């Protein structure tokens, strides 16, 4: 009888437990961690600064050489 219980546990209970375990892990991993949010905030700020610099460079080039955009 104990062999039957062991087989039943291994073939039914353990696979179901594994599936529910990973479902729970996926649910908790869906959101961003505070570290992820901090990293995204830093990337966003760097991107904004880079965009400002590019705009400044384009204004300087427009003033120094107005036809630079049309050149290939």
PDB file of N, CA, C and O in Angstrom:
ATOM      1  N   UNK A   1       0.819  -1.188   0.000  1.00  0.00           N
ATOM      2  CA  UNK A   1       0.000   0.000   0.000  1.00  0.00           C
ATOM      3  C   UNK A   1       0.873   1.266   0.000  1.00  0.00           C
ATOM      4  O   UNK A   1       0.514   2.252  -0.644  1.00  0.00           O
ATOM      5  N   UNK A   2       1.996   1.255   0.701  1.00  0.00           N
ATOM      6  CA  UNK A   2       2.849   2.432   0.761  1.00  0.00           C
ATOM      7  C   UNK A   2       3.521   2.681  -0.583  1.00  0.00           C
ATOM      8  O   UNK A   2       3.810   3.826  -0.932  1.00  0.00           O
ATOM      9  N   UNK A   3       3.774   1.598  -1.347  1.00  0.00           N
ATOM     10  CA  UNK A   3       4.331   1.783  -2.703  1.00  0.00           C
ATOM     11  C   UNK A   3       3.337   2.529  -3.576  1.00  0.00           C
ATOM     12  O   UNK A   3       3.718   3.412  -4.345  1.00  0.00           O
ATOM     13  N   UNK A   4       2.075   2.178  -3.461  1.00  0.00           N
ATOM     14  CA  UNK A   4       1.030   2.831  -4.236  1.00  0.00           C
ATOM     15  C   UNK A   4       0.925   4.310  -3.856  1.00  0.00           C
ATOM     16  O   UNK A   4       0.744   5.163  -4.724  1.00  0.00           O
ATOM     17  N   UNK A   5       1.036   4.608  -2.575  1.00  0.00           N
ATOM     18  CA  UNK A   5       0.985   6.005  -2.126  1.00  0.00           C
ATOM     19  C   UNK A   5       2.203   6.778  -2.648  1.00  0.00           C
ATOM     20  O   UNK A   5       2.072   7.932  -3.055  1.00  0.00           O
ATOM     21  N   UNK A   6       3.364   6.160  -2.640  1.00  0.00           N
ATOM     22  CA  UNK A   6       4.571   6.808  -3.149  1.00  0.00           C
ATOM     23  C   UNK A   6       4.463   7.105  -4.627  1.00  0.00           C
ATOM     24  O   UNK A   6       4.825   8.193  -5.077  1.00  0.00           O
ATOM     25  N   UNK A   7       3.963   6.134  -5.390  1.00  0.00           N
ATOM     26  CA  UNK A   7       3.781   6.338  -6.832  1.00  0.00           C
ATOM     27  C   UNK A   7       2.753   7.429  -7.083  1.00  0.00           C
ATOM     28  O   UNK A   7       2.939   8.269  -7.964  1.00  0.00           O
ATOM     29  N   UNK A   8       1.673   7.423  -6.316  1.00  0.00           N
ATOM     30  CA  UNK A   8       0.636   8.440  -6.456  1.00  0.00           C
ATOM     31  C   UNK A   8       1.190   9.833  -6.152  1.00  0.00           C
ATOM     32  O   UNK A   8       0.898  10.793  -6.864  1.00  0.00           O
ATOM     33  N   UNK A   9       1.979   9.931  -5.103  1.00  0.00           N
ATOM     34  CA  UNK A   9       2.569  11.221  -4.753  1.00  0.00           C
ATOM     35  C   UNK A   9       3.506  11.683  -5.856  1.00  0.00           C
ATOM     36  O   UNK A   9       3.464  12.851  -6.242  1.00  0.00           O
ATOM     37  N   UNK A  10       4.349  10.800  -6.371  1.00  0.00           N
ATOM     38  CA  UNK A  10       5.316  11.164  -7.408  1.00  0.00           C
ATOM     39  C   UNK A  10       4.664  11.496  -8.749  1.00  0.00           C
ATOM     40  O   UNK A  10       5.168  12.347  -9.481  1.00  0.00           O
ATOM     41  N   UNK A  11       3.572  10.852  -9.075  1.00  0.00           N
ATOM     42  CA  UNK A  11       2.961  11.064 -10.390  1.00  0.00           C
ATOM     43  C   UNK A  11       1.875  12.133 -10.393  1.00  0.00           C
ATOM     44  O   UNK A  11       1.562  12.682 -11.449  1.00  0.00           O
ATOM     45  N   UNK A  12       1.293  12.442  -9.236  1.00  0.00           N
ATOM     46  CA  UNK A  12       0.196  13.413  -9.203  1.00  0.00           C
ATOM     47  C   UNK A  12       0.555  14.641  -8.365  1.00  0.00           C
ATOM     48  O   UNK A  12       0.484  15.767  -8.858  1.00  0.00           O
ATOM     49  N   UNK A  13       0.927  14.442  -7.146  1.00  0.00           N
ATOM     50  CA  UNK A  13       1.103  15.553  -6.214  1.00  0.00           C
ATOM     51  C   UNK A  13       2.332  16.390  -6.569  1.00  0.00           C
ATOM     52  O   UNK A  13       2.243  17.617  -6.622  1.00  0.00           O
ATOM     53  N   UNK A  14       3.464  15.757  -6.810  1.00  0.00           N
ATOM     54  CA  UNK A  14       4.703  16.494  -7.084  1.00  0.00           C
ATOM     55  C   UNK A  14       4.587  17.329  -8.360  1.00  0.00           C
ATOM     56  O   UNK A  14       4.941  18.507  -8.325  1.00  0.00           O
ATOM     57  N   UNK A  15       4.109  16.783  -9.488  1.00  0.00           N
ATOM     58  CA  UNK A  15       3.977  17.637 -10.677  1.00  0.00           C
ATOM     59  C   UNK A  15       3.033  18.820 -10.464  1.00  0.00           C
ATOM     60  O   UNK A  15       3.311  19.921 -10.940  1.00  0.00           O
ATOM     61  N   UNK A  16       1.934  18.611  -9.764  1.00  0.00           N
ATOM     62  CA  UNK A  16       1.000  19.710  -9.500  1.00  0.00           C
ATOM     63  C   UNK A  16       1.677  20.760  -8.618  1.00  0.00           C
ATOM     64  O   UNK A  16       1.533  21.958  -8.860  1.00  0.00           O
ATOM     65  N   UNK A  17       2.415  20.315  -7.595  1.00  0.00           N
ATOM     66  CA  UNK A  17       3.131  21.247  -6.725  1.00  0.00           C
ATOM     67  C   UNK A  17       4.151  22.063  -7.516  1.00  0.00           C
ATOM     68  O   UNK A  17       4.272  23.271  -7.309  1.00  0.00           O
ATOM     69  N   UNK A  18       4.891  21.408  -8.427  1.00  0.00           N
ATOM     70  CA  UNK A  18       5.890  22.107  -9.236  1.00  0.00           C
ATOM     71  C   UNK A  18       5.222  23.165 -10.118  1.00  0.00           C
ATOM     72  O   UNK A  18       5.719  24.287 -10.216  1.00  0.00           O
ATOM     73  N   UNK A  19       4.126  22.826 -10.745  1.00  0.00           N
ATOM     74  CA  UNK A  19       3.410  23.770 -11.609  1.00  0.00           C
ATOM     75  C   UNK A  19       2.945  24.977 -10.801  1.00  0.00           C
ATOM     76  O   UNK A  19       3.152  26.114 -11.226  1.00  0.00           O
ATOM     77  N   UNK A  20       2.327  24.754  -9.657  1.00  0.00           N
ATOM     78  CA  UNK A  20       1.850  25.870  -8.834  1.00  0.00           C
ATOM     79  C   UNK A  20       3.005  26.699  -8.280  1.00  0.00           C
ATOM     80  O   UNK A  20       2.890  27.917  -8.142  1.00  0.00           O
ATOM     81  N   UNK A  21       4.114  26.040  -7.965  1.00  0.00           N
ATOM     82  CA  UNK A  21       5.291  26.760  -7.479  1.00  0.00           C
ATOM     83  C   UNK A  21       5.778  27.756  -8.528  1.00  0.00           C
ATOM     84  O   UNK A  21       6.036  28.915  -8.201  1.00  0.00           O
ATOM     85  N   UNK A  22       5.908  27.320  -9.788  1.00  0.00           N
ATOM     86  CA  UNK A  22       6.405  28.220 -10.825  1.00  0.00           C
ATOM     87  C   UNK A  22       5.371  29.252 -11.245  1.00  0.00           C
ATOM     88  O   UNK A  22       5.743  30.344 -11.674  1.00  0.00           O
ATOM     89  N   UNK A  23       4.099  28.945 -11.138  1.00  0.00           N
ATOM     90  CA  UNK A  23       3.062  29.951 -11.390  1.00  0.00           C
ATOM     91  C   UNK A  23       3.183  31.074 -10.353  1.00  0.00           C
ATOM     92  O   UNK A  23       3.095  32.254 -10.692  1.00  0.00           O
ATOM     93  N   UNK A  24       3.383  30.700  -9.108  1.00  0.00           N
ATOM     94  CA  UNK A  24       3.533  31.712  -8.057  1.00  0.00           C
ATOM     95  C   UNK A  24       4.797  32.547  -8.281  1.00  0.00           C
ATOM     96  O   UNK A  24       4.778  33.759  -8.066  1.00  0.00           O
ATOM     97  N   UNK A  25       5.876  31.925  -8.703  1.00  0.00           N
ATOM     98  CA  UNK A  25       7.114  32.665  -8.985  1.00  0.00           C
ATOM     99  C   UNK A  25       6.912  33.649 -10.133  1.00  0.00           C
ATOM    100  O   UNK A  25       7.399  34.777 -10.064  1.00  0.00           O
ATOM    101  N   UNK A  26       6.205  33.244 -11.183  1.00  0.00           N
ATOM    102  CA  UNK A  26       5.957  34.134 -12.311  1.00  0.00           C
ATOM    103  C   UNK A  26       5.108  35.330 -11.880  1.00  0.00           C
ATOM    104  O   UNK A  26       5.344  36.449 -12.335  1.00  0.00           O
ATOM    105  N   UNK A  27       4.146  35.110 -11.028  1.00  0.00           N
ATOM    106  CA  UNK A  27       3.293  36.212 -10.571  1.00  0.00           C
ATOM    107  C   UNK A  27       4.089  37.234  -9.776  1.00  0.00           C
ATOM    108  O   UNK A  27       3.870  38.437  -9.923  1.00  0.00           O
ATOM    109  N   UNK A  28       4.997  36.780  -8.946  1.00  0.00           N
ATOM    110  CA  UNK A  28       5.782  37.722  -8.153  1.00  0.00           C
ATOM    111  C   UNK A  28       6.836  38.419  -9.009  1.00  0.00           C
ATOM    112  O   UNK A  28       7.262  39.524  -8.672  1.00  0.00           O
ATOM    113  N   UNK A  29       7.259  37.807 -10.093  1.00  0.00           N
ATOM    114  CA  UNK A  29       8.309  38.387 -10.936  1.00  0.00           C
ATOM    115  C   UNK A  29       7.747  39.341 -11.988  1.00  0.00           C
ATOM    116  O   UNK A  29       8.526  39.955 -12.716  1.00  0.00           O
ATOM    117  N   UNK A  30       6.460  39.484 -12.091  1.00  0.00           N
ATOM    118  CA  UNK A  30       5.864  40.342 -13.119  1.00  0.00           C
ATOM    119  C   UNK A  30       6.206  41.809 -12.933  1.00  0.00           C
ATOM    120  O   UNK A  30       6.450  42.509 -13.916  1.00  0.00           O
ATOM    121  N   UNK A  31       6.229  42.279 -11.730  1.00  0.00           N
ATOM    122  CA  UNK A  31       6.470  43.695 -11.468  1.00  0.00           C
ATOM    123  C   UNK A  31       7.954  44.022 -11.488  1.00  0.00           C
ATOM    124  O   UNK A  31       8.811  43.140 -11.421  1.00  0.00           O
ATOM    125  N   UNK A  32       8.228  45.313 -11.581  1.00  0.00           N
ATOM    126  CA  UNK A  32       9.609  45.770 -11.544  1.00  0.00           C
ATOM    127  C   UNK A  32      10.077  45.885 -10.098  1.00  0.00           C
ATOM    128  O   UNK A  32       9.324  46.290  -9.212  1.00  0.00           O
ATOM    129  N   UNK A  33      11.321  45.524  -9.884  1.00  0.00           N
ATOM    130  CA  UNK A  33      11.900  45.718  -8.571  1.00  0.00           C
ATOM    131  C   UNK A  33      12.307  47.181  -8.426  1.00  0.00           C
ATOM    132  O   UNK A  33      12.347  47.914  -9.414  1.00  0.00           O
ATOM    133  N   UNK A  34      12.603  47.602  -7.217  1.00  0.00           N
ATOM    134  CA  UNK A  34      13.036  48.980  -7.017  1.00  0.00           C
ATOM    135  C   UNK A  34      14.362  49.229  -7.723  1.00  0.00           C
ATOM    136  O   UNK A  34      14.625  50.333  -8.201  1.00  0.00           O
ATOM    137  N   UNK A  35      15.196  48.190  -7.784  1.00  0.00           N
ATOM    138  CA  UNK A  35      16.462  48.320  -8.514  1.00  0.00           C
ATOM    139  C   UNK A  35      16.206  48.550 -10.003  1.00  0.00           C
ATOM    140  O   UNK A  35      16.871  49.377 -10.628  1.00  0.00           O
ATOM    141  N   UNK A  36      15.238  47.817 -10.574  1.00  0.00           N
ATOM    142  CA  UNK A  36      14.876  47.999 -11.985  1.00  0.00           C
ATOM    143  C   UNK A  36      14.329  49.405 -12.229  1.00  0.00           C
ATOM    144  O   UNK A  36      14.672  50.048 -13.221  1.00  0.00           O
ATOM    145  N   UNK A  37      13.479  49.875 -11.322  1.00  0.00           N
ATOM    146  CA  UNK A  37      12.914  51.209 -11.477  1.00  0.00           C
ATOM    147  C   UNK A  37      13.993  52.280 -11.401  1.00  0.00           C
ATOM    148  O   UNK A  37      13.953  53.258 -12.148  1.00  0.00           O
ATOM    149  N   UNK A  38      14.955  52.101 -10.506  1.00  0.00           N
ATOM    150  CA  UNK A  38      16.062  53.050 -10.394  1.00  0.00           C
ATOM    151  C   UNK A  38      16.890  53.063 -11.667  1.00  0.00           C
ATOM    152  O   UNK A  38      17.259  54.126 -12.167  1.00  0.00           O
ATOM    153  N   UNK A  39      17.181  51.869 -12.193  1.00  0.00           N
ATOM    154  CA  UNK A  39      17.961  51.768 -13.418  1.00  0.00           C
ATOM    155  C   UNK A  39      17.224  52.431 -14.584  1.00  0.00           C
ATOM    156  O   UNK A  39      17.835  53.161 -15.364  1.00  0.00           O
ATOM    157  N   UNK A  40      15.927  52.184 -14.710  1.00  0.00           N
ATOM    158  CA  UNK A  40      15.147  52.797 -15.778  1.00  0.00           C
ATOM    159  C   UNK A  40      15.108  54.315 -15.638  1.00  0.00           C
ATOM    160  O   UNK A  40      15.159  55.037 -16.633  1.00  0.00           O
ATOM    161  N   UNK A  41      15.018  54.790 -14.414  1.00  0.00           N
ATOM    162  CA  UNK A  41      15.019  56.232 -14.180  1.00  0.00           C
ATOM    163  C   UNK A  41      16.349  56.848 -14.611  1.00  0.00           C
ATOM    164  O   UNK A  41      16.373  57.913 -15.229  1.00  0.00           O
ATOM    165  N   UNK A  42      17.443  56.181 -14.286  1.00  0.00           N
ATOM    166  CA  UNK A  42      18.761  56.676 -14.691  1.00  0.00           C
ATOM    167  C   UNK A  42      18.924  56.659 -16.202  1.00  0.00           C
ATOM    168  O   UNK A  42      19.480  57.592 -16.780  1.00  0.00           O
ATOM    169  N   UNK A  43      18.441  55.605 -16.839  1.00  0.00           N
ATOM    170  CA  UNK A  43      18.515  55.522 -18.302  1.00  0.00           C
ATOM    171  C   UNK A  43      17.677  56.617 -18.941  1.00  0.00           C
ATOM    172  O   UNK A  43      18.092  57.231 -19.924  1.00  0.00           O
ATOM    173  N   UNK A  44      16.493  56.862 -18.380  1.00  0.00           N
ATOM    174  CA  UNK A  44      15.609  57.900 -18.907  1.00  0.00           C
ATOM    175  C   UNK A  44      16.280  59.268 -18.804  1.00  0.00           C
ATOM    176  O   UNK A  44      16.227  60.060 -19.745  1.00  0.00           O
ATOM    177  N   UNK A  45      16.909  59.545 -17.667  1.00  0.00           N
ATOM    178  CA  UNK A  45      17.588  60.827 -17.466  1.00  0.00           C
ATOM    179  C   UNK A  45      18.771  60.961 -18.427  1.00  0.00           C
ATOM    180  O   UNK A  45      18.980  62.031 -18.999  1.00  0.00           O
ATOM    181  N   UNK A  46      19.540  59.897 -18.609  1.00  0.00           N
ATOM    182  CA  UNK A  46      20.669  59.931 -19.547  1.00  0.00           C
ATOM    183  C   UNK A  46      20.186  60.172 -20.973  1.00  0.00           C
ATOM    184  O   UNK A  46      20.810  60.915 -21.731  1.00  0.00           O
ATOM    185  N   UNK A  47      19.090  59.551 -21.324  1.00  0.00           N
ATOM    186  CA  UNK A  47      18.528  59.727 -22.660  1.00  0.00           C
ATOM    187  C   UNK A  47      18.074  61.167 -22.870  1.00  0.00           C
ATOM    188  O   UNK A  47      18.290  61.741 -23.938  1.00  0.00           O
ATOM    189  N   UNK A  48      17.449  61.746 -21.858  1.00  0.00           N
ATOM    190  CA  UNK A  48      17.006  63.137 -21.956  1.00  0.00           C
ATOM    191  C   UNK A  48      18.199  64.081 -22.133  1.00  0.00           C
ATOM    192  O   UNK A  48      18.156  64.997 -22.953  1.00  0.00           O
ATOM    193  N   UNK A  49      19.259  63.851 -21.361  1.00  0.00           N
ATOM    194  CA  UNK A  49      20.458  64.681 -21.487  1.00  0.00           C
ATOM    195  C   UNK A  49      21.087  64.538 -22.869  1.00  0.00           C
ATOM    196  O   UNK A  49      21.522  65.522 -23.467  1.00  0.00           O
ATOM    197  N   UNK A  50      21.130  63.299 -23.374  1.00  0.00           N
ATOM    198  CA  UNK A  50      21.709  63.064 -24.693  1.00  0.00           C
ATOM    199  C   UNK A  50      20.894  63.762 -25.775  1.00  0.00           C
ATOM    200  O   UNK A  50      21.452  64.325 -26.717  1.00  0.00           O
ATOM    201  N   UNK A  51      19.572  63.721 -25.636  1.00  0.00           N
ATOM    202  CA  UNK A  51      18.710  64.405 -26.596  1.00  0.00           C
ATOM    203  C   UNK A  51      18.952  65.914 -26.575  1.00  0.00           C
ATOM    204  O   UNK A  51      18.994  66.556 -27.625  1.00  0.00           O
ATOM    205  N   UNK A  52      19.111  66.473 -25.380  1.00  0.00           N
ATOM    206  CA  UNK A  52      19.422  67.907 -25.268  1.00  0.00           C
ATOM    207  C   UNK A  52      20.746  68.235 -25.946  1.00  0.00           C
ATOM    208  O   UNK A  52      20.859  69.244 -26.641  1.00  0.00           O
ATOM    209  N   UNK A  53      21.740  67.388 -25.746  1.00  0.00           N
ATOM    210  CA  UNK A  53      23.046  67.619 -26.368  1.00  0.00           C
ATOM    211  C   UNK A  53      22.964  67.537 -27.889  1.00  0.00           C
ATOM    212  O   UNK A  53      23.569  68.347 -28.592  1.00  0.00           O
ATOM    213  N   UNK A  54      22.226  66.571 -28.388  1.00  0.00           N
ATOM    214  CA  UNK A  54      22.066  66.434 -29.843  1.00  0.00           C
ATOM    215  C   UNK A  54      21.379  67.668 -30.413  1.00  0.00           C
ATOM    216  O   UNK A  54      21.787  68.189 -31.451  1.00  0.00           O
ATOM    217  N   UNK A  55      20.329  68.135 -29.728  1.00  0.00           N
ATOM    218  CA  UNK A  55      19.634  69.339 -30.194  1.00  0.00           C
ATOM    219  C   UNK A  55      20.566  70.545 -30.200  1.00  0.00           C
ATOM    220  O   UNK A  55      20.521  71.358 -31.123  1.00  0.00           O
ATOM    221  N   UNK A  56      21.409  70.669 -29.179  1.00  0.00           N
ATOM    222  CA  UNK A  56      22.375  71.768 -29.121  1.00  0.00           C
ATOM    223  C   UNK A  56      23.368  71.678 -30.276  1.00  0.00           C
ATOM    224  O   UNK A  56      23.660  72.677 -30.933  1.00  0.00           O
ATOM    225  N   UNK A  57      23.885  70.469 -30.517  1.00  0.00           N
ATOM    226  CA  UNK A  57      24.823  70.284 -31.631  1.00  0.00           C
ATOM    227  C   UNK A  57      24.176  70.613 -32.973  1.00  0.00           C
ATOM    228  O   UNK A  57      24.814  71.215 -33.836  1.00  0.00           O
ATOM    229  N   UNK A  58      22.920  70.224 -33.154  1.00  0.00           N
ATOM    230  CA  UNK A  58      22.230  70.538 -34.408  1.00  0.00           C
ATOM    231  C   UNK A  58      22.042  72.045 -34.568  1.00  0.00           C
ATOM    232  O   UNK A  58      22.176  72.563 -35.677  1.00  0.00           O
ATOM    233  N   UNK A  59      21.734  72.755 -33.486  1.00  0.00           N
ATOM    234  CA  UNK A  59      21.610  74.219 -33.570  1.00  0.00           C
ATOM    235  C   UNK A  59      22.951  74.859 -33.937  1.00  0.00           C
ATOM    236  O   UNK A  59      22.995  75.789 -34.742  1.00  0.00           O
ATOM    237  N   UNK A  60      24.036  74.365 -33.349  1.00  0.00           N
ATOM    238  CA  UNK A  60      25.366  74.893 -33.663  1.00  0.00           C
ATOM    239  C   UNK A  60      25.702  74.630 -35.129  1.00  0.00           C
ATOM    240  O   UNK A  60      26.190  75.520 -35.826  1.00  0.00           O
ATOM    241  N   UNK A  61      25.443  73.415 -35.593  1.00  0.00           N
ATOM    242  CA  UNK A  61      25.720  73.089 -36.995  1.00  0.00           C
ATOM    243  C   UNK A  61      24.855  73.904 -37.944  1.00  0.00           C
ATOM    244  O   UNK A  61      25.323  74.343 -38.994  1.00  0.00           O
ATOM    245  N   UNK A  62      23.591  74.107 -37.577  1.00  0.00           N
ATOM    246  CA  UNK A  62      22.709  74.934 -38.416  1.00  0.00           C
ATOM    247  C   UNK A  62      23.242  76.364 -38.525  1.00  0.00           C
ATOM    248  O   UNK A  62      23.171  76.982 -39.588  1.00  0.00           O
ATOM    249  N   UNK A  63      23.775  76.882 -37.418  1.00  0.00           N
ATOM    250  CA  UNK A  63      24.294  78.248 -37.428  1.00  0.00           C
ATOM    251  C   UNK A  63      25.597  78.334 -38.225  1.00  0.00           C
ATOM    252  O   UNK A  63      25.794  79.291 -38.975  1.00  0.00           O
ATOM    253  N   UNK A  64      26.481  77.358 -38.076  1.00  0.00           N
ATOM    254  CA  UNK A  64      27.780  77.378 -38.748  1.00  0.00           C
ATOM    255  C   UNK A  64      27.711  76.954 -40.206  1.00  0.00           C
ATOM    256  O   UNK A  64      28.417  77.499 -41.055  1.00  0.00           O
ATOM    257  N   UNK A  65      26.858  75.982 -40.488  1.00  0.00           N
ATOM    258  CA  UNK A  65      26.800  75.424 -41.831  1.00  0.00           C
ATOM    259  C   UNK A  65      25.347  75.050 -42.148  1.00  0.00           C
ATOM    260  O   UNK A  65      24.954  73.900 -41.953  1.00  0.00           O
ATOM    261  N   UNK A  66      24.548  76.003 -42.632  1.00  0.00           N
ATOM    262  CA  UNK A  66      23.111  75.790 -42.785  1.00  0.00           C
ATOM    263  C   UNK A  66      22.706  74.611 -43.671  1.00  0.00           C
ATOM    264  O   UNK A  66      21.620  74.062 -43.485  1.00  0.00           O
ATOM    265  N   UNK A  67      23.536  74.211 -44.617  1.00  0.00           N
ATOM    266  CA  UNK A  67      23.144  73.144 -45.544  1.00  0.00           C
ATOM    267  C   UNK A  67      23.624  71.762 -45.149  1.00  0.00           C
ATOM    268  O   UNK A  67      23.577  70.846 -45.971  1.00  0.00           O
ATOM    269  N   UNK A  68      24.083  71.576 -43.926  1.00  0.00           N
ATOM    270  CA  UNK A  68      24.681  70.296 -43.534  1.00  0.00           C
ATOM    271  C   UNK A  68      23.692  69.142 -43.543  1.00  0.00           C
ATOM    272  O   UNK A  68      24.095  67.998 -43.756  1.00  0.00           O
ATOM    273  N   UNK A  69      22.421  69.405 -43.320  1.00  0.00           N
ATOM    274  CA  UNK A  69      21.424  68.319 -43.264  1.00  0.00           C
ATOM    275  C   UNK A  69      21.154  67.697 -44.623  1.00  0.00           C
ATOM    276  O   UNK A  69      20.790  66.524 -44.697  1.00  0.00           O
ATOM    277  N   UNK A  70      21.319  68.436 -45.677  1.00  0.00           N
ATOM    278  CA  UNK A  70      21.015  67.933 -47.018  1.00  0.00           C
ATOM    279  C   UNK A  70      22.146  67.131 -47.658  1.00  0.00           C
ATOM    280  O   UNK A  70      21.961  66.535 -48.719  1.00  0.00           O
ATOM    281  N   UNK A  71      23.280  67.115 -47.036  1.00  0.00           N
ATOM    282  CA  UNK A  71      24.416  66.377 -47.591  1.00  0.00           C
ATOM    283  C   UNK A  71      24.339  64.914 -47.268  1.00  0.00           C
ATOM    284  O   UNK A  71      23.933  64.529 -46.171  1.00  0.00           O
ATOM    285  N   UNK A  72      24.730  64.089 -48.224  1.00  0.00           N
ATOM    286  CA  UNK A  72      24.725  62.636 -47.992  1.00  0.00           C
ATOM    287  C   UNK A  72      26.128  62.099 -47.922  1.00  0.00           C
ATOM    288  O   UNK A  72      26.320  60.898 -47.732  1.00  0.00           O
TER     289      UNK A  72
END
